[in-house]
Amino acid sequence: MKQLTIIGVGVGPDSITQSARRAMESAQVLFGAPRLLSEWSTAQKAAHPCYTAAKITPIINNSDADRFAVLVSGDVGFYSAAASLCQELQGVDIRMEPGISSLHYFFARLGRPWQDAATVSCHGRHANLVDTVRRSAATFVLTGGNVPELGDALCRAGFGGLTVTVGQRLGLDGEAITRHTAADLPTLSTDPLTVLLIDNPAPDASCPTGIDDAAFIRGQVPMTKSAIRAVTMSKLRLGPDAVCCDVGAGTGSVTVEMALSAWRGRVYAIDKAPAAIDLIRQNCAAFHIGNVTPILGDALEQFTALPPMDAVFIGGSSGEMEALIAAAVAKNPAVRIVVNAIALETVQQAMAAFAAQHITPEIVQLSWAESRAVGRVHMLTAQNPIFILSGGGVHE
């Protein structure tokens, strides 16, 4: 059987391990990105500037050689091509040689331990950087020529004042380590080989529900109150990777709590009022949230253009209840749907919409009162009763 060794070459010529160097020398054919091959290949050894299974496989199959190596920067287990190669290559004996990653190198240069740092790769992939930063005291980031965009995201989430240490060309000629604030990043010129370390002195990894109403920026648009929000969130049953939608999002109070719970996922907040969209953005910034997409427009029209949802909350449907629920189920038959209704007519519409999708909803009717001080005593003021209808999902 032919043998393929995936070799982590570290962050520069001086950081490769002796074991990795021996594995490279014993290989008859090398694969890797052009930058790595220019550093390590020789005239006596065949070299191919590729590193995906689709391109490597035919070369291996048609070669008389039996020892091959793929060069990857840093370490084989830290956001490298090794994972996909192991999954996709067939009929090859795969071995690995670890290397020094940019994470290890950077923290060593800074004289700091890295075991408690969160790690995010924003190099050619989507990542909720803001929400990782919110939850972590230190966040290490692999970038890919997108430092200004990452800075914009941090600033929009109210993190412009955080300290960011920037490492460029680590282990190579022109290495530079500088310190900035996140507000500097949108206009900072950096090398494509750049990493970031973002320090957050007040991390918050909580996923609160029923947040106090006073914590939200308010306007003249509707807001789901704290007590109702807490029950609504319990019915949504969101996991950290959930993709979800808040239809008729209003102030964005449910949007914020959805985003805090689905912190590795995505929340789409739809409302037809420009004032609501503005408030949603303000409240997301106030809670340092970066995984929300506010959408202005008609609920049904905008919803049908979105990806399949794990959960949908409908706080206002503009008369499109049945079509909205049908669209959600059509995209994902296992979608979890929660509807809040004050008017009896809305309850009837929601029940009919659930029935049309062969879903038997759970119906909870809440009546509650809030205290207020009257002189030396406290009295209760009754609030509007509300119906919460929920159904669908894997638990049904």
C-alpha positions, 0 to 999 in steps of 0.5 A, spaced: 500 500 500 502 506 498 504 511 504 502 518 504 505 522 510 501 529 512 507 533 515 506 540 519 512 544 517 511 549 522 511 557 521 517 557 518 524 554 516 527 554 523 520 551 526 520 544 523 521 538 527 527 533 526 521 528 525 518 532 520 524 533 516 526 526 516 519 524 513 519 529 508 526 527 506 524 520 505 518 522 501 519 521 493 513 526 491 511 532 495 504 536 495 503 542 498 501 550 497 506 553 492 509 557 498 511 551 502 513 547 496 518 553 494 521 553 501 522 545 502 522 542 495 528 540 491 530 539 484 531 531 486 524 530 488 517 531 484 513 536 487 506 538 485 502 545 487 496 542 490 493 539 497 486 536 496 484 529 495 481 530 488 488 533 485 492 528 489 489 522 488 490 521 480 497 523 481 498 518 487 494 512 483 498 514 476 505 514 480 511 509 480 513 512 487 510 509 494 512 514 499 508 521 498 508 527 503 503 533 503 506 539 506 501 543 511 503 550 514 503 550 522 500 543 525 496 538 522 491 538 527 490 545 527 485 548 521 489 544 516 488 540 510 489 534 514 482 533 516 479 533 509 485 528 506 483 523 512 476 523 510 477 523 502 483 519 501 482 511 500 486 506 499 492 510 502 496 508 508 496 515 511 500 518 517 501 524 520 507 529 523 505 534 527 508 541 527 508 548 531 502 552 529 501 559 529 497 559 535 503 555 539 508 560 536 504 566 537 503 565 545 510 563 546 512 570 543 508 573 547 510 569 553 503 567 555 499 560 556 494 558 551 491 553 554 485 557 556 484 561 549 478 560 544 480 559 537 477 561 531 479 560 524 476 566 519 480 564 513 476 562 508 470 560 512 464 563 516 465 564 523 461 567 529 468 571 531 464 576 535 460 571 539 466 567 541 470 574 543 464 575 548 464 569 551 472 568 552 477 572 555 482 571 550 480 569 542 486 567 537 484 568 530 486 565 524 485 571 518 485 570 511 486 577 508 480 580 512 482 583 518 478 590 516 472 586 515 473 582 522 474 589 525 468 592 522 464 586 525 467 587 532 466 595 532 458 594 530 458 589 536 460 594 541 467 591 542 471 597 538 475 598 545 478 591 546 485 590 545 488 586 539 495 584 538 496 583 531 502 578 529 504 578 521 508 573 518 510 569 524 516 565 523 518 568 517 522 574 514 518 581 516 515 578 522 511 583 526 507 583 533 504 590 534 498 592 539 492 596 537 484 596 539 479 593 535 477 600 532 484 600 529 483 594 525 478 597 519 483 601 517 490 597 518 494 594 513 496 587 514 500 581 511 495 576 508 499 571 513 496 575 519 493 572 526 490 576 532 489 575 539 483 579 542 483 580 549 476 581 553 477 583 560 469 582 561 467 575 558 460 573 559 459 566 556 451 566 559 445 564 555 440 568 559 433 568 558 427 573 561 432 578 561 430 584 564 426 589 560 429 595 562 436 592 559 433 593 552 433 600 548 426 601 547 422 605 542 415 605 539 415 598 536 412 592 540 417 588 545 416 581 548 416 582 555 421 578 560 416 573 563 413 571 556 420 571 553 422 566 558 417 561 556 417 562 549 425 561 549 423 554 553 419 552 548 424 554 542 429 549 545 435 552 541 441 549 541 448 553 540 448 551 533 441 553 531 439 557 525 433 560 527 428 566 525 424 571 529 418 574 525 416 580 527 422 582 531 420 588 533 425 591 538 429 585 538 428 582 545 427 575 543 432 576 537 437 577 542 435 571 547 435 567 541 442 569 539 445 568 546 443 561 546 444 559 538 451 563 539 454 558 534 448 559 529 445 564 526 439 568 527 435 572 522 430 578 525 425 580 520 420 586 521 417 591 516 418 597 520 425 601 519 425 603 526 424 596 528 430 594 524 434 600 527 433 598 534 435 591 533 441 593 531 442 597 537 440 592 542 445 587 538 450 592 539 448 593 547 449 585 548 455 584 544 452 580 539 454 578 532 450 572 529 444 576 527 442 578 520 436 584 521 432 584 515 427 589 513 421 587 509 415 583 508 415 577 513 413 572 508 417 575 502 423 575 506 422 568 509 422 564 503 429 567 501 432 564 507 435 557 508 432 552 512 431 553 519 431 549 526 427 554 529 422 559 528 418 564 532 412 568 530 411 574 534 407 578 528 405 575 522 401 581 518 396 576 516 401 571 513 401 565 519 399 559 515 403 561 509 409 562 514 408 556 517 408 552 511 414 555 508 418 553 514 415 546 514 417 545 507 424 547 508 425 543 514 420 538 516 423 538 523 423 545 524 420 547 531 415 553 531 413 558 536 407 563 536 405 568 541 398 571 540 394 576 544 388 576 539 383 570 539 383 571 532 391 570 531 390 563 536 385 561 531 389 562 525 395 559 528 391 553 530 389 552 523 396 553 520 399 548 525 393 543 523 395 544 515 402 541 517 399 536 521 402 538 527 398 538 534 401 544 538 402 545 545 398 551 547 399 555 554 395 561 556 399 566 561 396 571 565 401 575 569 401 581 573 407 586 575 408 590 582 408 597 582 410 601 589 404 605 591 406 609 597 409 604 602 405 598 599 406 594 593 400 593 588 400 588 582 398 591 575 395 586 570 398 585 564 394 582 557 394 575 557 398 571 552 397 565 548 404 561 546 403 555 541 409 551 540 410 545 535 414 541 531 421 539 532 425 532 533 421 532 540 414 531 537 
